[in-house]
Amino acid sequence: MNIKIVITCILCSLAIMASAQLENLPRKTLNGKEYYVYKVAKGETVYSISKKFAVSQSDILKYNPSAKNGLKYDQMLFLPTDDAEVVETAVSSSFIHTVRRGETLYGIGKMYNVTVDEIQELNPGVTSKLNVGDKLNIPQKGKKTAENDGEKATPKANTKKETVASDYIYHTIASGETLYVISGKYDVTVKEIIRANPGIKPKKLYKGSVIRIPVKAEMAEAAMPQESVAEPVVEPVVEPVPELTQEASYAAPCSTYVAKRKETYYSIAQKFDISIDSLKEANRDIRVVKEGMTINIPIAQPVAVAETVKEEDSNEYLDNVYAQVYDKNDADYINVAVILPFMLNEDESNIKSSLYTEYYQGFLLAVDSLKRQGYSINLYTYDSQGSTDVVKGILDKEHMTAMHLIIAPEDDEAINLIADFGERYDINVVNTFSLKNERVNTNARVFQTNIPGSYLYAESAALFIKTFKHKDIVFLNNKDVEEPENEFVTTLKDELGKRNIPYTTCDYSTVLNASDMNAVLGSEAVVFVPTTNKKEAIVTLLPGLEEFVNKSPSCDVSLFGYPGWVPQIGKNINKLYKLDTYVFSRFYTIPDDPMLYDLSIKYLYWYNEEMKNASPRYAILGFDTGLYFMNAIAKYGKNFANYELPNGENTIQTGFKFERINNWSGFINKSFYFVHLSPDMKIEKITQ
């Protein structure tokens, strides 16, 4: 028998066997689409499963993005059925988001105005545990504005900001794409894209980064370009010229062309080497190109595509457009508004309002410091009284549109009002007090000075592994406490698992004893991590850990603790020194810091009282925040964030390391500390 026939028969038999195995798998319907469900066996890989079921590796990875980082025993995989073609159509109306450290499904959903369920429907293998680098299909919804999330401040007639589209679609940047290329695909200007994406670097776009595209009302129906649309080219595509028609409604000579599937005005203009404007002019009665439509093609002098690309993609052109949108004009003075609930209309001051007063007092010291350097600052202070109506009245004052900076209160509704006002008038808005407000996801003018929890735990886990990579990791678990595992421990254990770093758990009852840690007595170096983040735990842990150190003098011991421990450091400092303790926290003030001493003396002199002993200290918070932002605006103008974010490490209590969440979002402060109390009785603040 011919060897080729034998091989063909064998391959056919294998394919039939693989198909039969696939058909025997259980099925599950998600988002109206059916998938085979397969549980990964020990030692299996994407390659071996693709051979086993005759499913391409690319299909496995497409429907199971987490598989990109390797498979785990008992992991559930979703394999495409014959309905895969339908799924392809759904995916064509989506875009790709690459997961970054600290991101959650909920946060990604807020970023794109979609729900967690909608994300999981397009990514059936995805759970709440995301891995850095995971690729997620995100449904293209086309409506993403602050207006969707709450009430906006009433627009004023004297706004200087250009009108922007109220709807957006999203585009994942491909290799080699430029702003000119993308602007042509969506029939928007380079300037409109830059305005919609303050975080992009126009001269250097990053592959895989997502940008938003403003959608005009008349093009909403064609808002989502398909992946098959050809990219612009410098050399014109040679195509046969269609037959001339006498029915063209355009004055200039025209030929006709029948539009193919997924073609747009842009792709047709590129195909025939003509301008989009002339093509639209020749087809005034056609708003959106659809398959099968007869399109008039003007016979005219070809557009000099190469010259256009050269001009609109040049560094000089991009610099000029960027400077028009985000001007660098520095004012001779800085206008700052502080809107906080001082509650001056109440007979007695409550603790919260007194802390806001102290924050403002620290802020005033920052103003004084800058004025002594020669800067002119106009400060406007308002009591929000805890009322959104009062905040609306404040924002309605004519001079508020001339602010360069607004300090917002803690209340979510008030933050939203002020943030939307800031976005409309290009005013920087500082959210110092709220961790949960979500305006920072979509408003480029918002600065959130507290790192959100998911980012804090992810960044702390990464720094933990870097710091303690040479030590045995031991979790201390109070088995008598019935509470969910705290988020930091969950995040750390996930990271350790991904990196194949082993760890041990020692259980104890109520109070830790040295005998509870007998399993690690032989360790040369160990770091202990309590699984509870309750501040009360420090009292039940320290005596047993001290005893362990005494029993194991040759063991290099460290203790890792939580932000809630910070206020208790002073009363336990000698024990914490002995245990070589590290505590992660958003805030910390080193007791013998000379800058703290100077500020304390000045505060006492100005206000005839000492700062309140809180965590954080509000007066220092006000001073650090005021000094950072006013100094940045004084030096670089109100658009400082688009050009140069100042180094915020030279502060007393709070570091500043601002990063955008995405290309159109505001900034979150990624700074935090490992407060290290070393056995040589020194305290240092370690940053990433």
C-alpha positions as CSV (number, residue, x, y, z in Angstrom):
1,M,0.0,0.0,0.0
2,N,1.2,3.5,-0.8
3,I,2.9,5.0,2.3
4,K,1.1,8.3,1.8
5,I,-2.2,6.5,1.9
6,V,-1.2,4.7,5.1
7,I,-0.2,8.0,6.8
8,T,-3.4,9.7,5.7
9,C,-5.5,6.8,7.1
10,I,-3.6,7.0,10.4
11,L,-4.1,10.8,10.7
12,C,-7.8,10.4,9.8
13,S,-8.2,7.7,12.5
14,L,-6.5,9.9,15.1
15,A,-8.7,12.9,14.2
16,I,-11.8,10.8,14.4
17,M,-10.7,9.4,17.8
18,A,-9.9,13.0,19.1
19,S,-13.3,14.2,17.8
20,A,-15.0,11.3,19.6
21,Q,-13.2,12.1,22.9
22,L,-14.3,15.7,22.6
23,E,-17.9,14.8,22.0
24,N,-17.9,12.7,25.2
25,L,-17.0,15.8,27.3
26,P,-19.7,17.6,29.3
27,R,-21.0,20.8,27.9
28,K,-21.8,24.2,29.4
29,T,-23.6,27.2,27.9
30,L,-22.2,30.6,28.6
31,N,-23.7,33.8,27.1
32,G,-25.8,31.7,24.7
33,K,-22.8,29.8,23.4
34,E,-21.9,26.2,24.1
35,Y,-18.5,24.9,25.2
36,Y,-17.0,21.6,26.0
37,V,-15.7,21.5,29.6
38,Y,-12.5,19.6,30.3
39,K,-10.7,19.1,33.7
40,V,-6.9,19.2,33.3
41,A,-5.0,16.0,34.3
42,K,-1.7,16.0,36.0
43,G,1.2,16.9,33.8
44,E,-0.9,18.0,30.8
45,T,0.0,21.1,28.7
46,V,-1.8,23.2,26.2
47,Y,0.1,21.4,23.5
48,S,-0.9,17.9,24.7
49,I,-4.5,18.9,25.1
50,S,-4.6,20.4,21.6
51,K,-3.4,17.1,20.2
52,K,-5.7,15.1,22.4
53,F,-8.8,16.8,21.2
54,A,-7.6,18.1,17.8
55,V,-8.3,21.7,18.9
56,S,-5.8,24.4,18.0
57,Q,-3.6,25.8,20.8
58,S,-4.7,29.3,19.7
59,D,-8.4,28.3,20.3
60,I,-7.6,26.9,23.7
61,L,-5.8,30.1,24.7
62,K,-8.5,32.4,23.2
63,Y,-11.2,30.9,25.3
64,N,-9.0,30.3,28.4
65,P,-6.7,33.4,28.7
66,S,-5.3,32.2,32.0
67,A,-3.8,29.1,30.3
68,K,-1.2,31.4,28.8
69,N,0.6,31.2,32.2
70,G,0.6,27.4,32.3
71,L,-2.0,24.8,33.3
72,K,-2.8,23.6,36.8
73,Y,-4.0,20.2,37.9
74,D,-7.9,20.1,38.0
75,Q,-8.1,23.4,36.2
76,M,-11.3,23.7,34.1
77,L,-10.8,24.5,30.4
78,F,-13.5,25.6,27.9
79,L,-13.1,24.1,24.4
80,P,-15.0,25.4,21.4
81,T,-17.9,23.5,19.9
82,D,-19.3,23.8,16.4
83,D,-20.8,27.1,17.7
84,A,-17.3,28.6,17.6
85,E,-18.1,30.7,14.5
86,V,-20.8,32.5,16.4
87,V,-18.4,33.2,19.2
88,E,-15.9,34.6,16.6
89,T,-18.6,37.2,15.6
90,A,-19.0,38.2,19.2
91,V,-15.3,38.6,19.7
92,S,-15.0,40.8,16.7
93,S,-17.0,43.4,18.6
94,S,-14.6,43.3,21.5
95,F,-11.0,44.5,22.1
96,I,-8.1,43.1,24.1
97,H,-7.1,44.3,27.6
98,T,-3.8,43.2,29.1
99,V,-4.0,42.8,32.9
100,R,-1.6,44.8,35.0
101,R,-0.5,44.3,38.6
102,G,-3.2,45.1,41.1
103,E,-6.1,45.2,38.6
104,T,-9.4,43.3,39.4
105,L,-12.2,42.2,37.2
106,Y,-14.4,44.8,39.0
107,G,-12.0,47.6,38.4
108,I,-11.5,46.6,34.7
109,G,-15.3,46.6,34.3
110,K,-15.5,50.1,35.7
111,M,-12.8,51.2,33.4
112,Y,-14.8,50.2,30.3
113,N,-18.3,50.5,31.6
114,V,-19.0,46.8,31.5
115,T,-20.0,44.3,34.2
116,V,-17.9,41.4,35.6
117,D,-20.4,39.0,34.1
118,E,-20.0,40.5,30.7
119,I,-16.3,40.1,30.9
120,Q,-16.5,36.5,32.1
121,E,-19.0,35.7,29.3
122,L,-16.4,36.6,26.7
123,N,-13.6,34.9,28.8
124,P,-15.2,31.7,30.1
125,G,-12.0,30.4,31.8
126,V,-11.4,33.6,33.8
127,T,-12.0,33.8,37.5
128,S,-11.5,36.6,40.0
129,K,-7.8,35.7,40.3
130,L,-6.1,37.5,37.5
131,N,-2.5,37.1,36.5
132,V,-0.3,39.9,35.3
133,G,-0.2,39.7,31.5
134,D,-3.5,37.9,31.1
135,K,-5.3,39.0,27.9
136,L,-9.0,39.6,28.3
137,N,-11.6,40.1,25.6
138,I,-13.7,43.2,26.7
139,P,-17.1,43.7,25.0
140,Q,-17.3,46.9,23.0
141,K,-20.2,49.0,24.5
142,G,-19.4,52.4,23.0
143,K,-20.8,54.5,25.8
144,K,-18.3,55.5,28.5
145,T,-18.5,58.8,30.2
146,A,-18.7,60.3,33.6
147,E,-22.3,61.2,32.8
148,N,-23.1,57.5,33.0
149,D,-21.8,57.3,36.6
150,G,-23.6,60.2,38.2
151,E,-24.7,63.8,38.0
152,K,-22.4,66.3,36.4
153,A,-22.0,69.9,37.4
154,T,-24.1,72.2,35.2
155,P,-22.0,73.5,32.3
156,K,-21.2,77.1,32.1
157,A,-21.1,79.3,29.0
158,N,-17.6,80.5,29.5
159,T,-15.9,77.1,29.4
160,K,-12.7,77.1,27.5
161,K,-12.6,73.4,27.0
162,E,-13.6,72.1,23.6
163,T,-16.8,70.0,23.3
164,V,-15.9,66.4,23.3
165,A,-17.8,63.3,22.2
166,S,-20.1,61.9,24.9
167,D,-19.5,58.3,23.7
168,Y,-16.3,56.3,23.3
169,I,-15.2,53.1,21.8
170,Y,-11.9,51.4,22.6
171,H,-9.0,50.4,20.4
172,T,-6.1,48.1,21.3
173,I,-2.9,49.5,19.7
174,A,-1.3,47.1,17.2
175,S,2.4,46.9,16.4
176,G,3.5,49.7,14.2
177,E,0.3,51.8,14.5
178,T,0.6,55.5,14.8
179,L,-2.0,58.2,15.7
180,Y,-2.4,59.1,12.1
181,V,-3.2,55.5,11.2
182,I,-5.7,55.1,14.0
183,S,-7.3,58.5,13.3
184,G,-7.9,57.4,9.7
185,K,-9.5,54.1,10.8
186,Y,-12.1,55.9,12.9
187,D,-12.5,59.1,10.9
188,V,-11.4,61.3,13.8
189,T,-8.6,63.8,14.1
190,V,-5.3,63.2,15.8
191,K,-6.2,66.1,18.1
192,E,-9.4,64.4,19.2
193,I,-7.6,61.2,20.1
194,I,-5.0,63.1,22.1
195,R,-7.7,65.0,23.9
196,A,-9.6,61.7,24.8
197,N,-6.4,60.0,26.0
198,P,-4.3,62.4,28.1
199,G,-2.0,59.5,29.2
200,I,-0.7,58.6,25.7
201,K,2.8,59.6,24.5
202,P,1.9,60.6,20.9
203,K,5.3,59.9,19.5
204,K,5.6,56.5,21.2
205,L,2.5,54.3,21.2
206,Y,2.8,51.0,23.1
207,K,1.6,47.7,21.5
208,G,-1.3,46.2,23.5
209,S,-2.2,49.5,25.2
210,V,-5.8,50.5,25.0
211,I,-7.0,54.0,23.9
212,R,-10.5,55.4,23.7
213,I,-11.9,56.9,20.5
214,P,-14.5,59.7,20.6
215,V,-17.6,58.7,18.6
216,K,-19.6,61.3,16.9
217,A,-23.4,60.9,16.9
218,E,-23.6,60.5,13.1
219,M,-21.0,57.7,13.1
220,A,-22.3,55.8,16.1
221,E,-23.6,52.9,14.0
222,A,-20.1,52.4,12.5
223,A,-18.3,52.9,15.8
224,M,-16.6,49.5,15.9
225,P,-14.0,48.8,13.2
226,Q,-13.4,45.2,12.4
227,E,-10.0,43.5,12.7
228,S,-10.0,42.7,9.0
229,V,-9.9,46.4,7.9
230,A,-6.6,47.0,6.2
231,E,-4.1,49.4,7.7
232,P,-3.1,52.5,5.7
233,V,-0.2,52.1,3.4
234,V,2.1,54.7,1.8
235,E,2.0,53.1,-1.6
236,P,-1.4,53.2,-3.3
237,V,-3.1,49.8,-3.7
238,V,-3.5,48.9,-7.4
239,E,-7.1,47.9,-8.1
240,P,-9.0,47.7,-11.4
241,V,-11.0,50.9,-12.1
242,P,-14.7,50.0,-12.1
243,E,-16.9,50.8,-15.0
244,L,-18.2,54.4,-15.2
245,T,-21.8,55.0,-14.4
246,Q,-24.1,57.7,-15.6
247,E,-26.3,57.5,-12.5
248,A,-23.8,59.1,-10.1
249,S,-25.3,61.9,-8.1
250,Y,-21.9,63.6,-7.8
251,A,-20.9,66.4,-10.1
252,A,-17.4,65.1,-10.8
253,P,-16.7,61.9,-12.9
254,C,-17.4,58.8,-10.9
255,S,-17.2,55.1,-11.1
256,T,-19.1,52.6,-8.9
257,Y,-18.0,50.0,-6.5
258,V,-20.0,47.4,-4.5
259,A,-18.9,47.4,-0.9
260,K,-17.6,44.2,0.6
261,R,-18.2,42.8,4.1
262,K,-16.6,44.9,6.9
263,E,-15.5,47.7,4.5
264,T,-15.7,51.3,5.6
265,Y,-15.3,54.7,4.0
266,Y,-11.7,54.7,5.3
267,S,-10.8,51.3,3.8
268,I,-12.4,52.1,0.4
269,A,-10.7,55.5,0.3
270,Q,-7.4,53.7,0.9
271,K,-8.1,51.0,-1.7
272,F,-8.7,53.6,-4.5
273,D,-6.1,56.1,-3.2
274,I,-8.6,59.0,-2.7
275,S,-9.5,61.2,0.2
276,I,-12.2,60.2,2.7
277,D,-13.8,63.7,2.3
278,S,-14.1,63.4,-1.5
279,L,-15.6,59.9,-1.1
280,K,-18.2,61.0,1.4
281,E,-19.0,64.0,-0.8
282,A,-19.7,61.6,-3.7
283,N,-22.0,59.6,-1.5
284,R,-24.0,62.2,0.5
285,D,-27.0,59.9,0.9
286,I,-25.0,57.1,2.5
287,R,-24.1,57.6,6.2
288,V,-22.6,54.2,7.0
289,V,-21.1,51.8,4.5
290,K,-22.7,48.3,4.5
291,E,-22.0,45.2,2.5
292,G,-23.6,45.2,-0.9
293,M,-24.1,49.0,-1.2
294,T,-23.1,50.7,-4.5
295,I,-20.5,53.3,-3.7
296,N,-19.6,56.2,-6.0
297,I,-15.8,56.4,-6.5
298,P,-14.7,59.9,-7.7
299,I,-12.2,59.9,-10.5
300,A,-9.8,62.6,-9.4
301,Q,-6.1,63.3,-8.7
302,P,-4.9,60.8,-6.1
303,V,-4.2,62.1,-2.7
304,A,-0.5,62.3,-1.7
305,V,-0.9,59.8,1.0
306,A,2.8,59.6,1.7
307,E,3.1,63.3,2.3
308,T,0.1,63.3,4.6
309,V,1.5,60.5,6.7
310,K,4.8,62.2,6.9
311,E,3.3,65.5,8.1
312,E,0.7,64.1,10.5
313,D,3.0,61.5,12.0
314,S,6.0,63.8,12.3
315,N,7.3,64.6,15.8
316,E,7.0,68.3,15.2
317,Y,3.3,67.9,14.2
318,L,2.5,65.7,17.2
319,D,4.3,68.1,19.6
320,N,2.4,71.1,18.3
321,V,-1.0,69.3,18.6
322,Y,-0.2,68.0,22.1
323,A,0.8,71.5,23.1
324,Q,-2.4,72.9,21.8
325,V,-4.5,70.5,23.9
326,Y,-2.3,70.6,27.0
327,D,-0.7,74.0,27.1
328,K,2.3,74.8,29.3
329,N,1.5,78.4,29.9
330,D,2.4,79.1,33.6
331,A,0.3,81.7,35.5
332,D,1.9,84.4,37.6
333,Y,-0.1,82.9,40.5
334,I,-1.8,79.7,41.6
335,N,-5.5,79.6,42.5
336,V,-6.4,76.8,45.0
337,A,-9.8,75.9,46.4
338,V,-10.1,73.8,49.6
339,I,-13.7,72.4,50.0
340,L,-13.9,70.4,53.2
341,P,-16.7,69.6,55.8
342,F,-15.5,71.9,58.6
343,M,-19.1,71.9,59.9
344,L,-18.8,75.5,61.1
345,N,-22.6,75.7,61.3
346,E,-22.7,73.2,64.1
347,D,-22.5,74.2,67.8
348,E,-19.9,71.6,68.7
349,S,-17.1,70.4,66.6
350,N,-16.9,66.6,66.0
351,I,-13.7,64.6,65.8
352,K,-13.9,64.3,62.0
353,S,-14.4,68.0,61.4
354,S,-11.5,68.8,63.8
355,L,-9.2,66.5,61.8
356,Y,-10.3,68.3,58.6
357,T,-9.4,71.6,60.3
358,E,-6.0,70.2,61.2
359,Y,-5.5,69.1,57.6
360,Y,-6.3,72.6,56.5
361,Q,-3.9,74.1,59.0
362,G,-1.1,71.9,57.6
363,F,-2.1,72.9,54.1
364,L,-1.7,76.6,55.2
365,L,1.8,75.9,56.3
366,A,2.6,74.5,52.9
367,V,1.1,77.7,51.3
368,D,3.3,79.8,53.6
369,S,6.4,77.7,52.7
370,L,5.8,78.3,49.0
371,K,5.1,82.0,49.4
372,R,8.4,82.4,51.2
373,Q,10.0,81.0,48.0
374,G,8.4,83.8,46.0
375,Y,5.3,82.1,44.6
376,S,1.9,83.9,44.6
377,I,-1.0,81.8,45.8
378,N,-4.7,82.7,46.1
379,L,-6.4,80.3,48.5
380,Y,-10.2,80.0,48.6
381,T,-11.6,78.0,51.5
382,Y,-15.1,76.6,51.7
383,D,-17.1,74.6,54.3
384,S,-19.0,71.9,52.4
385,Q,-21.1,71.3,55.5
386,G,-21.4,67.7,54.4
387,S,-24.0,68.8,51.8
388,T,-23.9,68.2,48.0
389,D,-26.3,71.2,47.6
390,V,-23.7,73.4,49.3
391,V,-21.0,72.0,47.0
392,K,-23.1,72.7,44.0
393,G,-23.4,76.3,45.2
394,I,-19.7,76.6,45.7
395,L,-19.0,75.3,42.2
396,D,-21.5,77.8,40.8
397,K,-19.3,80.7,41.9
398,E,-17.9,82.5,38.8
399,H,-14.2,82.4,40.0
400,M,-14.2,78.7,40.5
401,T,-13.6,78.1,36.8
402,A,-10.3,79.8,37.2
403,M,-8.9,77.3,39.8
404,H,-5.8,75.3,39.2
405,L,-6.4,72.9,42.1
406,I,-9.3,71.8,44.2
407,I,-9.0,69.7,47.4
408,A,-12.2,67.6,47.6
409,P,-13.9,66.2,50.7
410,E,-14.4,62.5,51.5
411,D,-18.1,62.2,50.4
412,D,-18.5,60.3,47.1
413,E,-21.2,62.5,45.7
414,A,-19.3,65.6,46.4
415,I,-16.1,64.1,44.9
416,N,-18.1,63.2,41.7
417,L,-19.5,66.8,41.4
418,I,-16.1,68.4,41.9
419,A,-14.3,65.8,39.6
420,D,-16.8,66.4,36.7
421,F,-16.4,70.2,37.2
422,G,-12.6,69.8,37.1
423,E,-12.8,67.7,34.0
424,R,-14.9,70.3,32.2
425,Y,-12.6,73.2,33.1
426,D,-9.3,71.4,33.2
427,I,-8.8,71.8,36.9
428,N,-6.8,69.3,39.0
429,V,-8.9,67.6,41.7
430,V,-7.3,65.9,44.7
431,N,-9.1,63.1,46.4
432,T,-7.2,62.8,49.7
433,F,-9.6,60.9,51.8
434,S,-11.8,58.4,49.9
435,L,-10.4,55.0,48.9
436,K,-13.5,53.8,47.2
437,N,-14.5,56.6,44.9
438,E,-14.3,55.4,41.3
439,R,-14.0,58.7,39.4
440,V,-10.3,58.2,39.1
441,N,-11.0,55.3,36.6
442,T,-12.4,57.7,34.0
443,N,-11.5,61.2,34.9
444,A,-8.1,62.4,33.8
445,R,-8.1,65.3,36.3
446,V,-8.5,63.3,39.5
447,F,-5.5,62.5,41.7
448,Q,-6.2,59.8,44.4
449,T,-3.5,60.2,47.0
450,N,-4.2,56.8,48.8
451,I,-3.2,53.7,46.9
452,P,-6.3,51.5,46.5
453,G,-6.3,48.2,48.4
454,S,-5.9,45.8,45.4
455,Y,-2.9,47.8,44.2
456,L,-1.4,48.1,47.7
457,Y,-1.6,44.3,48.4
458,A,-0.3,43.4,44.9
459,E,2.6,45.8,45.1
460,S,3.3,44.9,48.8
461,A,3.4,41.2,47.9
462,A,5.9,41.8,45.1
463,L,8.1,43.8,47.4
464,F,7.8,41.2,50.1
465,I,9.1,38.5,47.8
466,K,11.9,40.7,46.7
467,T,12.8,41.5,50.3
468,F,12.5,38.0,51.8
469,K,13.4,35.7,48.8
470,H,16.2,34.1,50.9
471,K,14.1,33.3,53.9
472,D,11.6,30.6,54.8
473,I,8.1,32.0,54.8
474,V,5.9,31.0,57.7
475,F,2.3,32.0,58.1
476,L,1.0,32.2,61.7
477,N,-2.7,31.2,61.8
478,N,-4.9,31.6,64.8
479,K,-7.2,28.6,64.3
480,D,-9.7,29.9,66.9
481,V,-10.5,33.0,64.8
482,E,-13.3,32.4,62.3
483,E,-12.8,35.1,59.7
484,P,-12.1,35.2,55.9
485,E,-8.4,35.2,55.0
486,N,-7.3,38.8,54.7
487,E,-6.7,40.1,51.1
488,F,-3.0,40.7,51.5
489,V,-2.4,37.0,52.6
490,T,-4.5,35.8,49.7
491,T,-2.6,37.9,47.3
492,L,0.8,36.9,48.7
493,K,0.0,33.2,48.6
494,D,-1.2,33.5,45.0
495,E,2.1,35.2,44.1
496,L,4.2,32.6,46.0
497,G,2.3,29.8,44.1
498,K,2.9,31.4,40.7
499,R,6.6,31.6,41.4
500,N,6.8,28.1,43.0
501,I,8.0,29.5,46.3
502,P,7.2,27.2,49.2
503,Y,5.7,28.3,52.5
504,T,4.7,26.8,55.9
505,T,1.7,27.5,58.1
506,C,1.9,27.2,61.9
507,D,-1.5,27.1,63.7
508,Y,-2.0,28.3,67.2
509,S,-4.8,28.9,69.6
510,T,-5.6,32.5,70.8
511,V,-2.0,33.2,72.0
512,L,1.1,32.2,70.1
513,N,3.6,30.0,72.0
514,A,7.1,29.1,70.9
515,S,6.1,25.5,70.8
516,D,3.6,26.3,68.1
517,M,6.6,27.0,65.8
518,N,8.6,23.8,66.5
519,A,8.2,22.8,62.8
520,V,10.6,25.6,61.8
521,L,13.1,25.4,64.7
522,G,15.8,24.2,62.3
523,S,15.5,27.1,59.9
524,E,18.5,29.3,59.3
525,A,16.4,32.3,58.2
526,V,12.6,32.8,58.6
527,V,10.0,35.5,58.2
528,F,6.8,35.2,60.1
529,V,3.5,36.5,58.6
530,P,0.4,36.6,60.8
531,T,-2.7,35.7,58.8
532,T,-4.9,38.2,60.7
533,N,-4.5,41.9,60.1
534,K,-6.3,42.8,63.3
535,K,-4.3,45.3,65.3
536,E,-5.1,43.5,68.5
537,A,-3.1,40.5,67.3
538,I,0.2,42.2,68.0
539,V,-0.3,41.6,71.7
540,T,-0.9,37.9,71.3
541,L,2.0,37.3,69.0
542,L,5.0,39.2,70.4
543,P,5.7,37.1,73.6
544,G,5.8,33.8,71.7
545,L,8.0,35.2,68.9
546,E,10.4,36.6,71.5
547,E,10.6,33.2,73.1
548,F,11.3,31.6,69.7
549,V,14.2,34.0,69.1
550,N,15.6,33.1,72.5
551,K,15.4,29.4,71.7
552,S,16.9,29.9,68.2
553,P,19.7,32.5,68.6
554,S,21.4,31.4,65.3
555,C,18.2,31.8,63.3
556,D,17.8,35.1,61.3
557,V,14.2,36.0,62.3
558,S,11.9,38.7,60.8
559,L,8.3,39.6,61.5
560,F,6.0,41.1,58.9
561,G,3.0,43.2,60.0
562,Y,0.1,45.3,58.9
563,P,-0.9,49.0,58.6
564,G,-3.1,48.7,61.7
565,W,0.1,48.1,63.7
566,V,1.5,51.6,63.0
567,P,-0.2,53.4,66.0
568,Q,1.2,50.6,68.3
569,I,4.8,50.8,67.2
570,G,5.8,53.2,69.9
571,K,4.5,51.2,72.9
572,N,6.1,47.9,71.5
573,I,9.1,49.4,69.8
574,N,11.8,47.4,71.7
575,K,10.2,44.1,71.0
576,L,9.7,45.0,67.3
577,Y,13.3,46.0,67.1
578,K,14.4,42.7,68.4
579,L,12.2,40.8,65.9
580,D,13.5,42.7,62.9
581,T,10.0,43.9,62.1
582,Y,8.6,45.1,58.7
583,V,5.2,46.8,58.6
584,F,3.6,47.8,55.3
585,S,1.7,51.1,55.3
586,R,0.5,54.0,53.2
587,F,1.7,56.4,55.8
588,Y,4.6,56.7,58.3
589,T,6.5,59.4,60.0
590,I,10.0,58.6,61.4
591,P,10.1,60.1,64.9
592,D,13.5,61.7,64.6
593,D,12.9,63.2,61.1
594,P,14.3,66.7,61.1
595,M,11.5,67.9,58.7
596,L,9.0,66.6,61.2
597,Y,10.7,68.5,64.0
598,D,10.6,71.8,62.0
599,L,7.0,71.4,61.0
600,S,6.0,70.5,64.6
601,I,7.6,73.6,66.0
602,K,6.0,75.8,63.3
603,Y,2.6,74.2,63.9
604,L,2.9,74.9,67.6
605,Y,4.0,78.5,67.0
606,W,1.1,79.2,64.5
607,Y,-1.7,77.4,66.3
608,N,-0.6,77.2,69.9
609,E,-1.3,73.5,70.1
610,E,0.4,70.3,69.1
611,M,-0.8,68.0,66.2
612,K,-3.2,65.3,67.1
613,N,-1.7,61.8,67.5
614,A,-3.7,60.1,64.7
615,S,-2.7,57.7,61.9
616,P,-2.2,59.4,59.6
617,R,-1.5,62.8,61.2
618,Y,-3.8,65.1,59.3
619,A,-1.7,68.2,59.7
620,I,1.3,66.5,58.0
621,L,-1.1,65.0,55.4
622,G,-2.3,68.5,54.5
623,F,1.3,69.9,54.4
624,D,2.7,67.0,52.2
625,T,-0.2,67.2,49.8
626,G,-0.3,71.0,49.5
627,L,3.5,71.2,49.0
628,Y,3.5,68.5,46.3
629,F,0.7,69.9,44.2
630,M,1.3,73.6,44.5
631,N,5.0,73.2,43.9
632,A,4.2,71.1,40.8
633,I,1.8,73.7,39.4
634,A,4.1,76.5,40.2
635,K,7.0,74.9,38.3
636,Y,5.2,73.2,35.4
637,G,1.8,74.7,35.0
638,K,-1.6,73.2,35.7
639,N,-1.0,70.5,33.0
640,F,2.2,69.3,34.9
641,A,1.0,65.7,34.8
642,N,1.1,65.7,30.9
643,Y,4.8,66.6,30.9
644,E,6.6,65.9,34.2
645,L,5.3,64.3,37.4
646,P,7.6,65.6,40.1
647,N,9.5,63.3,42.5
648,G,7.3,63.1,45.6
649,E,9.7,61.2,47.8
650,N,11.0,64.2,49.8
651,T,8.0,64.3,52.1
652,I,7.4,63.7,55.8
653,Q,4.6,61.2,56.0
654,T,3.2,60.3,52.6
655,G,5.2,59.5,49.4
656,F,3.9,60.4,46.0
657,K,4.3,58.2,43.0
658,F,1.4,58.9,40.7
659,E,0.5,56.6,37.8
660,R,-2.5,56.6,35.5
661,I,-4.7,53.5,35.6
662,N,-5.2,53.7,31.8
663,N,-4.7,56.3,29.0
664,W,-7.7,58.3,29.9
665,S,-7.9,57.9,33.6
666,G,-6.8,60.0,36.5
667,F,-3.9,59.1,38.8
668,I,-3.5,56.8,41.8
669,N,-0.7,57.2,44.2
670,K,1.3,53.9,44.0
671,S,3.6,54.9,46.8
672,F,3.6,52.9,50.1
673,Y,6.3,52.0,52.7
674,F,7.8,49.0,54.3
675,V,8.6,50.5,57.7
676,H,11.6,48.5,58.9
677,L,12.5,48.4,62.6
678,S,16.0,46.7,62.7
679,P,17.7,45.0,65.6
680,D,20.3,47.8,65.7
681,M,17.4,50.1,66.8
682,K,17.0,52.0,63.6
683,I,13.9,52.8,61.6
684,E,13.8,53.2,57.9
685,K,11.1,53.6,55.2
686,I,11.7,51.2,52.3
687,T,9.9,51.9,49.0
688,Q,9.5,49.9,45.8
